[in-house]
Amino acid sequence: MAQGAYERARRQAAPRVLAFAELVEARAHARLGDARAAGTALAACEHLLEQADTAPGDEPE
């Protein structure tokens, strides 16, 4: 579900919103014991948060 949320909002949502979707995905992978997928999703989350700091876009209130 987190991957679907990310894909649907990818071109419209602010980076911080997309980062949250990646964080949810990372947590789901971690709970399933998939460290590699969790690390990949967490790295994507961190990258999006860096983008949010430099170009926030339309942030939700």
N, CA, C and O atoms as CSV, one atom per row, in Angstrom:
chain,resi,resn,atom,element,x,y,z
A,1,MET,N,N,0.816,-1.184,0.000
A,1,MET,CA,C,0.000,0.000,0.000
A,1,MET,C,C,0.863,1.253,0.000
A,1,MET,O,O,0.523,2.241,-0.650
A,2,ALA,N,N,1.971,1.220,0.720
A,2,ALA,CA,C,2.847,2.389,0.767
A,2,ALA,C,C,3.454,2.664,-0.599
A,2,ALA,O,O,3.583,3.820,-1.002
A,3,GLN,N,N,3.825,1.615,-1.309
A,3,GLN,CA,C,4.372,1.799,-2.656
A,3,GLN,C,C,3.323,2.381,-3.587
A,3,GLN,O,O,3.643,3.236,-4.413
A,4,GLY,N,N,2.099,1.944,-3.473
A,4,GLY,CA,C,1.014,2.471,-4.285
A,4,GLY,C,C,0.750,3.932,-3.986
A,4,GLY,O,O,0.511,4.723,-4.899
A,5,ALA,N,N,0.790,4.299,-2.709
A,5,ALA,CA,C,0.589,5.704,-2.324
A,5,ALA,C,C,1.700,6.571,-2.903
A,5,ALA,O,O,1.446,7.668,-3.400
A,6,TYR,N,N,2.917,6.078,-2.834
A,6,TYR,CA,C,4.038,6.834,-3.374
A,6,TYR,C,C,3.889,7.025,-4.889
A,6,TYR,O,O,4.039,8.136,-5.398
A,7,GLU,N,N,3.599,5.949,-5.591
A,7,GLU,CA,C,3.483,6.019,-7.049
A,7,GLU,C,C,2.357,6.950,-7.486
A,7,GLU,O,O,2.497,7.689,-8.460
A,8,ARG,N,N,1.259,6.910,-6.776
A,8,ARG,CA,C,0.121,7.753,-7.144
A,8,ARG,C,C,0.428,9.234,-6.921
A,8,ARG,O,O,-0.014,10.076,-7.703
A,9,ALA,N,N,1.170,9.560,-5.878
A,9,ALA,CA,C,1.430,10.958,-5.520
A,9,ALA,C,C,2.767,11.475,-6.028
A,9,ALA,O,O,3.093,12.646,-5.831
A,10,ARG,N,N,3.533,10.628,-6.670
A,10,ARG,CA,C,4.924,10.942,-7.034
A,10,ARG,C,C,5.088,12.267,-7.763
A,10,ARG,O,O,6.048,12.989,-7.490
A,11,ARG,N,N,4.210,12.609,-8.661
A,11,ARG,CA,C,4.367,13.832,-9.456
A,11,ARG,C,C,3.644,15.033,-8.870
A,11,ARG,O,O,3.774,16.143,-9.388
A,12,GLN,N,N,2.879,14.831,-7.793
A,12,GLN,CA,C,2.061,15.911,-7.270
A,12,GLN,C,C,2.398,16.313,-5.846
A,12,GLN,O,O,2.260,17.483,-5.490
A,13,ALA,N,N,2.829,15.389,-5.041
A,13,ALA,CA,C,3.013,15.649,-3.614
A,13,ALA,C,C,4.360,16.298,-3.321
A,13,ALA,O,O,5.321,16.155,-4.076
A,14,ALA,N,N,4.400,17.010,-2.207
A,14,ALA,CA,C,5.643,17.618,-1.727
A,14,ALA,C,C,6.616,16.522,-1.291
A,14,ALA,O,O,6.187,15.441,-0.885
A,15,PRO,N,N,7.916,16.790,-1.371
A,15,PRO,CA,C,8.911,15.779,-0.997
A,15,PRO,C,C,8.718,15.211,0.411
A,15,PRO,O,O,8.952,14.023,0.636
A,16,ARG,N,N,8.297,16.046,1.354
A,16,ARG,CA,C,8.111,15.563,2.732
A,16,ARG,C,C,6.975,14.532,2.805
A,16,ARG,O,O,7.051,13.584,3.587
A,17,VAL,N,N,5.944,14.710,2.010
A,17,VAL,CA,C,4.833,13.752,1.973
A,17,VAL,C,C,5.303,12.431,1.369
A,17,VAL,O,O,4.965,11.357,1.868
A,18,LEU,N,N,6.077,12.515,0.305
A,18,LEU,CA,C,6.619,11.308,-0.320
A,18,LEU,C,C,7.583,10.591,0.627
A,18,LEU,O,O,7.628,9.362,0.661
A,19,ALA,N,N,8.344,11.357,1.384
A,19,ALA,CA,C,9.269,10.766,2.354
A,19,ALA,C,C,8.508,9.949,3.389
A,19,ALA,O,O,8.964,8.882,3.800
A,20,PHE,N,N,7.352,10.446,3.810
A,20,PHE,CA,C,6.552,9.707,4.781
A,20,PHE,C,C,6.103,8.370,4.203
A,20,PHE,O,O,6.122,7.359,4.905
A,21,ALA,N,N,5.698,8.351,2.935
A,21,ALA,CA,C,5.295,7.093,2.295
A,21,ALA,C,C,6.468,6.112,2.258
A,21,ALA,O,O,6.287,4.916,2.488
A,22,GLU,N,N,7.664,6.616,1.968
A,22,GLU,CA,C,8.851,5.746,1.952
A,22,GLU,C,C,9.182,5.245,3.360
A,22,GLU,O,O,9.632,4.111,3.524
A,23,LEU,N,N,8.964,6.072,4.362
A,23,LEU,CA,C,9.211,5.658,5.738
A,23,LEU,C,C,8.266,4.531,6.139
A,23,LEU,O,O,8.684,3.565,6.778
A,24,VAL,N,N,7.001,4.651,5.768
A,24,VAL,CA,C,6.030,3.596,6.057
A,24,VAL,C,C,6.444,2.293,5.366
A,24,VAL,O,O,6.343,1.209,5.942
A,25,GLU,N,N,6.910,2.423,4.127
A,25,GLU,CA,C,7.370,1.232,3.407
A,25,GLU,C,C,8.578,0.611,4.105
A,25,GLU,O,O,8.649,-0.610,4.245
A,26,ALA,N,N,9.519,1.431,4.540
A,26,ALA,CA,C,10.709,0.926,5.231
A,26,ALA,C,C,10.319,0.170,6.498
A,26,ALA,O,O,10.873,-0.889,6.792
A,27,ARG,N,N,9.373,0.714,7.236
A,27,ARG,CA,C,8.933,0.044,8.466
A,27,ARG,C,C,8.281,-1.298,8.154
A,27,ARG,O,O,8.490,-2.278,8.869
A,28,ALA,N,N,7.491,-1.338,7.085
A,28,ALA,CA,C,6.833,-2.595,6.713
A,28,ALA,C,C,7.864,-3.653,6.338
A,28,ALA,O,O,7.754,-4.808,6.750
A,29,HIS,N,N,8.858,-3.259,5.561
A,29,HIS,CA,C,9.910,-4.215,5.194
A,29,HIS,C,C,10.687,-4.683,6.423
A,29,HIS,O,O,11.034,-5.860,6.531
A,30,ALA,N,N,10.954,-3.779,7.334
A,30,ALA,CA,C,11.687,-4.140,8.550
A,30,ALA,C,C,10.892,-5.141,9.380
A,30,ALA,O,O,11.455,-6.095,9.917
A,31,ARG,N,N,9.593,-4.924,9.482
A,31,ARG,CA,C,8.756,-5.855,10.249
A,31,ARG,C,C,8.726,-7.245,9.618
A,31,ARG,O,O,8.563,-8.251,10.307
A,32,LEU,N,N,8.886,-7.282,8.297
A,32,LEU,CA,C,8.911,-8.567,7.598
A,32,LEU,C,C,10.302,-9.207,7.614
A,32,LEU,O,O,10.480,-10.336,7.156
A,33,GLY,N,N,11.292,-8.469,8.150
A,33,GLY,CA,C,12.644,-9.000,8.228
A,33,GLY,C,C,13.459,-8.818,6.964
A,33,GLY,O,O,14.502,-9.454,6.809
A,34,ASP,N,N,13.010,-7.968,6.058
A,34,ASP,CA,C,13.724,-7.730,4.806
A,34,ASP,C,C,14.600,-6.485,4.964
A,34,ASP,O,O,14.197,-5.377,4.612
A,35,ALA,N,N,15.793,-6.688,5.496
A,35,ALA,CA,C,16.690,-5.576,5.801
A,35,ALA,C,C,17.115,-4.807,4.549
A,35,ALA,O,O,17.241,-3.583,4.580
A,36,ARG,N,N,17.331,-5.517,3.471
A,36,ARG,CA,C,17.779,-4.853,2.240
A,36,ARG,C,C,16.708,-3.900,1.704
A,36,ARG,O,O,17.006,-2.751,1.376
A,37,ALA,N,N,15.477,-4.370,1.616
A,37,ALA,CA,C,14.379,-3.523,1.127
A,37,ALA,C,C,14.111,-2.379,2.095
A,37,ALA,O,O,13.817,-1.262,1.671
A,38,ALA,N,N,14.210,-2.650,3.392
A,38,ALA,CA,C,14.018,-1.593,4.386
A,38,ALA,C,C,15.079,-0.519,4.231
A,38,ALA,O,O,14.772,0.671,4.296
A,39,GLY,N,N,16.310,-0.920,4.028
A,39,GLY,CA,C,17.401,0.038,3.847
A,39,GLY,C,C,17.234,0.867,2.587
A,39,GLY,O,O,17.522,2.064,2.582
A,40,THR,N,N,16.769,0.232,1.518
A,40,THR,CA,C,16.537,0.953,0.262
A,40,THR,C,C,15.449,2.000,0.441
A,40,THR,O,O,15.606,3.140,0.004
A,41,ALA,N,N,14.347,1.623,1.079
A,41,ALA,CA,C,13.252,2.560,1.302
A,41,ALA,C,C,13.670,3.675,2.259
A,41,ALA,O,O,13.278,4.827,2.075
A,42,LEU,N,N,14.453,3.344,3.265
A,42,LEU,CA,C,14.913,4.363,4.213
A,42,LEU,C,C,15.861,5.342,3.535
A,42,LEU,O,O,15.809,6.541,3.812
A,43,ALA,N,N,16.714,4.860,2.662
A,43,ALA,CA,C,17.611,5.750,1.916
A,43,ALA,C,C,16.808,6.689,1.022
A,43,ALA,O,O,17.139,7.868,0.901
A,44,ALA,N,N,15.752,6.167,0.396
A,44,ALA,CA,C,14.885,7.012,-0.435
A,44,ALA,C,C,14.198,8.063,0.424
A,44,ALA,O,O,14.058,9.214,0.010
A,45,CYS,N,N,13.774,7.674,1.609
A,45,CYS,CA,C,13.145,8.613,2.544
A,45,CYS,C,C,14.109,9.736,2.908
A,45,CYS,O,O,13.731,10.907,2.887
A,46,GLU,N,N,15.340,9.392,3.238
A,46,GLU,CA,C,16.339,10.397,3.595
A,46,GLU,C,C,16.615,11.341,2.427
A,46,GLU,O,O,16.757,12.548,2.626
A,47,HIS,N,N,16.691,10.805,1.222
A,47,HIS,CA,C,16.927,11.629,0.032
A,47,HIS,C,C,15.772,12.623,-0.165
A,47,HIS,O,O,15.997,13.796,-0.464
A,48,LEU,N,N,14.562,12.148,0.003
A,48,LEU,CA,C,13.401,13.029,-0.144
A,48,LEU,C,C,13.369,14.101,0.940
A,48,LEU,O,O,12.968,15.233,0.672
A,49,LEU,N,N,13.782,13.765,2.150
A,49,LEU,CA,C,13.825,14.767,3.211
A,49,LEU,C,C,14.877,15.835,2.925
A,49,LEU,O,O,14.684,17.007,3.250
A,50,GLU,N,N,15.981,15.429,2.320
A,50,GLU,CA,C,16.987,16.408,1.907
A,50,GLU,C,C,16.406,17.343,0.852
A,50,GLU,O,O,16.655,18.548,0.888
A,51,GLN,N,N,15.639,16.801,-0.083
A,51,GLN,CA,C,14.986,17.634,-1.091
A,51,GLN,C,C,13.992,18.583,-0.445
A,51,GLN,O,O,13.867,19.733,-0.864
A,52,ALA,N,N,13.287,18.109,0.571
A,52,ALA,CA,C,12.284,18.937,1.245
A,52,ALA,C,C,12.942,20.135,1.917
A,52,ALA,O,O,12.348,21.211,1.994
A,53,ASP,N,N,14.163,19.953,2.399
A,53,ASP,CA,C,14.868,21.062,3.050
A,53,ASP,C,C,15.314,22.120,2.055
A,53,ASP,O,O,15.382,23.300,2.400
A,54,THR,N,N,15.618,21.720,0.833
A,54,THR,CA,C,16.113,22.668,-0.160
A,54,THR,C,C,15.014,23.217,-1.059
A,54,THR,O,O,15.098,24.364,-1.497
A,55,ALA,N,N,13.988,22.425,-1.343
A,55,ALA,CA,C,12.879,22.853,-2.204
A,55,ALA,C,C,11.581,22.270,-1.660
A,55,ALA,O,O,11.101,21.259,-2.172
A,56,PRO,N,N,11.004,22.891,-0.631
A,56,PRO,CA,C,9.888,22.288,0.070
A,56,PRO,C,C,8.627,22.073,-0.756
A,56,PRO,O,O,7.878,21.138,-0.473
A,57,GLY,N,N,8.362,22.892,-1.754
A,57,GLY,CA,C,7.125,22.725,-2.521
A,57,GLY,C,C,5.931,23.105,-1.693
A,57,GLY,O,O,6.050,23.884,-0.748
A,58,ASP,N,N,4.788,22.571,-2.029
A,58,ASP,CA,C,3.554,22.843,-1.302
A,58,ASP,C,C,3.429,21.874,-0.133
A,58,ASP,O,O,2.959,20.748,-0.295
A,59,GLU,N,N,3.848,22.313,1.026
A,59,GLU,CA,C,3.792,21.478,2.222
A,59,GLU,C,C,2.385,21.497,2.806
A,59,GLU,O,O,1.754,22.553,2.857
A,60,PRO,N,N,1.885,20.347,3.245
A,60,PRO,CA,C,0.595,20.340,3.931
A,60,PRO,C,C,0.731,20.997,5.300
A,60,PRO,O,O,1.804,20.983,5.905
A,61,GLU,N,N,-0.348,21.562,5.771
A,61,GLU,CA,C,-0.307,22.218,7.092
A,61,GLU,C,C,-0.452,21.215,8.200
A,61,GLU,O,O,-0.440,21.586,9.374
